[in-house]
């Protein structure tokens, strides 16, 4: 069973929501503090942290705050995913999200964790292969503790493949091919890859990690692969793709999950 217990959004998450809802209009620190149910000092600290993370927030003395009208909204920080911030780990660069997931699992981290990287320097790939992990791609690992029979393991991987495929089909409006399990292709060119790892005891899964890499806006290095940007003719939001994927992953039918085939 996948852990989907929600948590309270952080002050940064609430501040961002209010600034976005204001659509470029100034909103006072007092109003933000009232909505977030925190002090003005906490609001100021959250604003400063968001600025440091790259958000173009304008501060007008004695008037309030607003987001700049022109900016790129593709951040993958934990506060962009309210409700799961305590289980969301983001790194600008890391050797591998799979390696980090294993460390978290061995350290006793609960299920439902998501580990995301801007880039990976030593990504894990199946059979000794290599998965390019340059800037603009979406690279993440799910850490789960399903406590189910080992025989159900492949079903989780197949379901993850389906969730990736449905997410890409919804965004790109094109047919995703599943013919070389567990990866995904468009017109015979690879657009996403999946790797996995598990630890089992007495034929029961203690923990498992599912690593997913999607060529979104990154530069594809070979003729056997393609990217979402190449297909759509425009950059896509990695954040929105990840949000859509997690909605599908979290809302799986617990009575019939992992049993349907892939088209």
Phi, psi and omega per residue, in radians:
X1 nan 2.325 -3.111
X2 -1.454 2.377 -3.132
X3 -1.377 2.058 3.138
X4 -2.204 0.408 -3.131
X5 -1.111 2.127 -3.113
X6 -1.364 2.702 3.044
X7 -2.105 2.919 3.134
X8 -1.252 2.342 3.096
X9 -1.031 2.538 3.105
X10 -1.287 2.936 3.092
X11 -1.047 -0.700 3.127
X12 -1.067 -0.720 3.134
X13 -1.108 -0.731 -3.126
X14 -1.203 -0.742 3.107
X15 -1.015 -0.813 3.133
X16 -1.065 -0.760 3.140
X17 -1.042 -0.784 -3.115
X18 -1.164 -0.711 3.122
X19 -1.144 -0.714 3.116
X20 -1.159 -0.730 3.139
X21 -1.140 -0.469 -3.139
X22 -1.281 -0.288 3.058
X23 0.900 0.900 3.052
X24 1.543 -0.133 3.102
X25 -1.456 2.614 3.122
X26 -1.199 2.464 3.051
X27 -2.307 2.288 -3.023
X28 -1.279 2.689 3.070
X29 -1.079 -0.583 3.119
X30 -1.132 -0.739 3.120
X31 -1.135 -0.730 3.117
X32 -1.093 -0.775 -3.134
X33 -1.074 -0.694 3.134
X34 -1.133 -0.805 -3.120
X35 -1.154 -0.683 -3.096
X36 -1.463 -0.194 -3.118
X37 1.023 0.798 3.104
X38 -2.365 3.073 -3.141
X39 -1.401 2.852 3.065
X40 -1.079 -0.604 3.112
X41 -1.109 -0.726 3.121
X42 -1.111 -0.656 3.090
X43 -1.118 -0.801 3.139
X44 -1.038 -0.776 3.132
X45 -1.095 -0.695 3.132
X46 -1.155 -0.742 3.115
X47 -1.052 -0.810 -3.127
X48 -1.113 -0.699 3.117
X49 -1.134 -0.686 3.109
X50 -1.164 -0.719 3.079
X51 -1.044 -0.787 -3.133
X52 -1.082 -0.505 -3.134
X53 -1.466 -0.044 3.046
X54 1.947 0.010 3.136
X55 -1.357 2.256 -3.094
X56 -1.434 1.330 -3.121
X57 -1.705 2.210 3.102
X58 -1.658 2.353 3.102
X59 -1.955 2.077 3.116
X60 -1.898 2.037 -3.061
X61 -0.988 2.308 3.113
X62 1.152 0.157 3.124
X63 -2.152 -0.775 3.110
X64 2.450 -2.671 -3.032
X65 -2.281 2.707 3.016
X66 -2.742 2.735 3.047
X67 -1.484 2.468 3.057
X68 -1.035 2.553 -3.058
X69 -1.205 -0.558 -3.107
X70 -2.000 1.962 3.094
X71 -2.854 2.753 -3.118
X72 -1.622 2.098 -3.079
X73 -1.782 1.373 3.130
X74 -2.401 0.670 3.130
X75 -1.397 2.567 -3.107
X76 -2.060 0.480 -3.133
X77 -1.267 2.762 -3.118
X78 -0.973 -0.655 -3.083
X79 -1.244 -0.140 3.016
X80 -1.373 -0.103 -3.103
X81 -2.222 1.149 -3.081
X82 -0.975 2.456 -3.139
X83 1.745 -0.320 3.125
X84 -2.316 0.327 -3.066
X85 -1.048 -0.602 -3.108
X86 -1.291 -0.162 3.122
X87 -2.105 0.314 -3.070
X88 -2.063 2.158 -3.069
X89 -2.135 2.071 -3.128
X90 -2.025 2.415 3.084
X91 -2.292 2.307 3.060
X92 -1.032 -0.743 3.097
X93 -2.589 2.437 -3.123
X94 -2.664 2.762 3.130
X95 -1.116 -0.811 -3.134
X96 -2.864 2.322 3.058
X97 -1.151 -0.485 3.089
X98 -1.171 -0.733 3.101
X99 -1.083 -0.732 3.141
X100 -1.165 -0.666 3.108
X101 -1.082 -0.713 3.115
X102 -1.096 -0.736 3.121
X103 -1.084 -0.748 3.120
X104 -1.122 -0.750 -3.141
X105 -1.093 -0.788 -3.130
X106 -1.197 -0.386 3.094
X107 -1.540 0.035 3.076
X108 1.614 0.239 3.134
X109 -1.067 2.425 3.121
X110 -1.247 2.929 3.094
X111 -1.227 2.904 3.136
X112 1.611 0.116 -3.128
X113 -1.412 2.589 3.061
X114 -2.221 2.195 3.141
X115 -1.984 2.139 -3.029
X116 -2.185 2.505 3.111
X117 -2.278 2.479 3.016
X118 -1.197 -0.793 3.022
X119 -2.463 2.783 3.078
X120 -2.172 2.382 -3.134
X121 -1.649 -0.377 3.132
X122 -2.488 1.051 -3.055
X123 -1.096 2.534 3.086
X124 -1.433 2.335 3.072
X125 -2.359 2.711 -3.108
X126 -1.259 2.583 3.001
X127 0.997 0.571 3.091
X128 1.317 0.179 -3.140
X129 -1.351 -3.054 -3.119
X130 -2.296 2.379 3.078
X131 -1.987 2.026 3.133
X132 -1.097 2.296 -3.060
X133 -2.265 0.977 -3.111
X134 -1.481 3.034 -3.128
X135 -1.015 2.315 3.108
X136 1.836 -0.217 3.091
X137 -1.536 2.947 3.097
X138 -1.964 2.041 -3.055
X139 -2.266 2.037 -3.114
X140 -2.650 2.793 3.109
X141 -2.283 2.368 3.029
X142 -1.648 2.321 3.038
X143 -1.981 2.081 -3.102
X144 -2.261 2.692 3.050
X145 -2.204 1.347 -3.032
X146 -1.293 -0.366 -3.131
X147 0.876 0.838 -3.122
X148 -2.112 2.944 3.116
X149 -1.020 2.554 3.133
X150 -1.019 -0.487 -3.117
X151 -1.111 -0.314 -3.116
X152 -1.571 -0.021 -3.026
X153 -1.000 -0.889 -3.089
X154 -1.088 -0.491 3.105
X155 -1.114 -0.641 3.091
X156 -1.113 -0.743 -3.122
X157 -1.139 -0.738 -3.132
X158 -1.137 -0.667 3.123
X159 -1.164 -0.700 3.089
X160 -1.050 -0.708 3.106
X161 -1.071 -0.754 3.113
X162 -1.085 -0.730 -3.124
X163 -1.117 -0.730 3.087
X164 -1.091 -0.815 -3.117
X165 -1.053 -0.803 3.140
X166 -1.122 -0.684 3.121
X167 -1.076 -0.794 -3.118
X168 -1.210 -0.672 3.121
X169 -1.115 -0.692 3.127
X170 -1.111 -0.669 -3.071
X171 -1.449 -0.683 -3.021
X172 -1.650 -0.371 -3.091
X173 1.152 0.515 3.140
X174 -2.255 2.824 -3.107
X175 -1.401 2.262 3.065
X176 -1.682 2.343 -3.123
X177 -1.740 2.372 -3.095
X178 -2.000 0.325 -2.931
X179 -1.222 -0.350 3.115
X180 -2.037 1.372 -3.085
X181 -0.985 2.417 0.044
X182 -1.775 0.307 -3.102
X183 -1.432 3.067 -3.113
X184 -2.297 2.527 -3.019
X185 -2.369 2.725 2.969
X186 -2.242 2.068 -3.092
X187 0.890 0.819 3.071
X188 1.209 0.190 3.080
X189 -1.937 2.348 -3.058
X190 -1.229 2.257 3.111
X191 -2.046 -0.358 -3.141
X192 -2.657 2.566 3.119
X193 -2.274 2.675 -3.124
X194 -2.302 2.334 3.008
X195 -2.214 2.832 -3.098
X196 -2.642 2.804 3.105
X197 -2.619 2.613 3.104
X198 -2.558 2.821 2.975
X199 -2.239 2.168 -3.098
X200 -2.158 2.642 3.095
X201 -2.405 2.166 -3.138
X202 0.947 0.788 3.080
X203 1.136 0.370 3.043
X204 -2.169 2.434 -3.119
X205 -1.318 2.067 3.068
X206 -1.412 -0.777 3.034
X207 -2.734 2.740 3.067
X208 -2.556 2.629 3.072
X209 -2.203 2.436 3.141
X210 -2.158 1.954 -3.127
X211 -1.657 2.327 -3.082
X212 -2.270 2.263 3.058
X213 -2.154 2.282 -3.134
X214 -2.202 2.230 3.012
X215 -1.306 1.795 -3.106
X216 -1.751 -1.346 3.133
X217 -2.039 0.125 -3.128
X218 -1.343 2.757 -3.122
X219 -1.395 2.070 -3.127
X220 -1.361 2.340 -2.988
X221 -1.673 -0.144 -3.089
X222 -2.422 2.906 -3.089
X223 -1.400 -0.086 -3.116
X224 -1.655 -0.007 -3.102
X225 -2.213 2.885 3.058
X226 -2.562 3.025 -3.123
X227 -2.258 2.840 3.080
X228 -1.064 -0.667 -3.126
X229 -1.133 -0.698 3.110
X230 -1.070 -0.694 -3.091
X231 -1.299 -0.781 -3.070
X232 -1.412 -0.382 -3.086
X233 1.332 0.314 -3.140
X234 -2.807 2.743 3.067
X235 -1.165 2.560 3.079
X236 -1.979 2.775 3.104
X237 -1.479 2.025 3.066
X238 -1.119 -0.629 -3.130
X239 -1.057 -0.818 -3.124
X240 -1.164 -0.651 3.086
X241 -1.090 -0.767 3.137
X242 -1.162 -0.705 3.110
X243 -1.074 -0.792 -3.138
X244 -1.110 -0.700 3.100
X245 -1.080 -0.821 -3.070
X246 -1.143 -0.558 3.067
X247 -1.092 -0.796 3.110
X248 -1.116 -0.772 -3.105
X249 -1.119 -0.735 -3.097
X250 -1.305 -0.481 -3.052
X251 -1.708 0.329 3.122
X252 -1.048 2.565 3.131
X253 -1.310 1.953 -3.058
X254 -1.162 -0.387 -3.113
X255 -1.443 -0.507 -3.061
X256 -2.164 0.178 -3.030
X257 -1.067 2.589 3.004
X258 1.204 0.171 -3.065
X259 -1.809 -0.318 -3.100
X260 -1.394 2.556 3.110
X261 -1.375 2.966 3.123
X262 -1.754 2.344 -3.118
X263 -1.350 nan nan
